[in-house]
Amino acid sequence: YQTEHGSEKVSPFAANEQRLITPFETHHTFRVLADWPEFEADNWKRSLFAAQKAGKTCEEAGIGASFCMCEIPAIP
């Protein structure tokens, strides 16, 4: 399975590589695998087998502000 990423086709795994992923996406990935070959479409869309939203914020992902790593400056 591939998805459009700009002008090229890439796997969802490559698309998700630098995106905010939570244990929820991992959970849905395991649900797809556990129910294979008859899985729910909603689990597929929320799993790592589908490209997740680029630019997802901690708030959108349900991550509290005190746990959001996006706001912590990188250590040089």
HELIX and SHEET records of a PDB file:
HELIX    1   1 PRO A   12  ASN A   16  1                                   5    
HELIX    2   2 PRO A   23  ASP A   35  1                                  13    
HELIX    3   3 ALA A   41  ARG A   46  1                                   6    
HELIX    4   4 CYS A   58  ALA A   61  1                                   4    
HELIX    5   5 ALA A   65  PHE A   67  5                                   3    
HELIX    6   6 MET A   69  GLU A   71  5                                   3    
SHEET    1   A 2 THR A   3  HIS A   5  0                                        
SHEET    2   A 2 GLU A   8  VAL A  10 -1                                        
END                                                                             
